[in-house]
Amino acid sequence: FIKHFHWPEGSAVVTNNYRTLHGRASVPPEMARTMAFGYLNKILVENRYRLLKQNQAEKANPSMDNRWLTRVPNQVLQRMTLPSE
């Protein structure tokens, strides 16, 4: 299974290394591949994701401020920020 993506120059790709296979396609000779690696604790990523979701929910409904949103469980916050169909 191979999936090809077009990423503009300067893009960053974040993956969960526990779930990512380590195969990569070859790069044309005239193109350079630069890969930089870093590690974050899972809790840091989860907290940042939650903060971004809280900000998204607050923008969608300004009457809900961070004092209220901080107490909302993650699953509820996730549903609050889903795009409406």
C-alpha positions, 0 to 999 in steps of 0.5 A: 500500500502506497499513498502519494501526497503533494506537500508544498515546500516548507510544509511540516508533516506530523505523524504518530510514530507508533502507527507510521510505517517507515517506508518512503518513496524515492525522490527525483535526483534534482530534488533534495529531501530534508527531514528533521525529527523531533519528539513530543510527549503525548500529553503535550500534544493532547493539551495543545490539541485541546487548547486549539479545540477550545479556541475554535469552540469559543470563536464559534460561540463567544458566550462560552469562555475558557472558564466554562470550556475548560470543564467540558470533557474532551469528547464533548468538546470534540463534538462541539467543534465538528462542522455542521452538515 
